[in-house]
Amino acid sequence: MSKKIIVLLGVVALTACTTQPRQERHAAVQTSERCAPIDEASVAALFERWNTSLQTGQPEEVLENYAERSILLPTLSGVNRISRAEKEDYFEHFLAARPQGKVTERQITLGCNMAVDSGSYTFHMGNSGEDVKARYTYTYQWDGKQWLIVSHHSSLVPRDK
């Protein structure tokens, strides 16, 4: 009789041990699956927010659009920019040309707490009057408070042969 009680208590204890973590895991999954609402017009507005920050001429203002952990693969530099200082260095030089971007073609993909905006844009360089055509991809992520750029790739459009 006492062996049965010991076995029963062991089963109950093991069940309690395995049930608790499963419930905690389930709660964690539910929490992480909450998706911030966003639509295509809102993603397009994120580009306009970034473009407007260019007009300030202040690299710090532009950097407010980027997550702390993000990468910039810039249009006019072959150097990948990961740190805040590296991004700031790029924008100090880029902003000196007084660029203003205009999207000419776009495709937006929406996901849970992520959005991707890819296409083509043209930068009008206010200092020289030159128009620079480039391809781009912005990947945005919801950080719990706002949508920020986690990956920004921009490259000059190759000349057709």
Buried (B, 14 or more C-beta within 10 A) or exposed (E): EEEEEEEEEEEEEEEEEEEEEEEEEEEEEEEEEEEBEBEBEBBEEBBEEBBEBBBEEBBEBBBEBBBEEBBBBBBBBEEEBEEBEBBBBBBEEBBEBBBEBEBEEBEBEBEEBBBBBBBBBBBBBEEEEEEBEBBBBBBBBBBEEBBBBBBBBBBEEEEEE
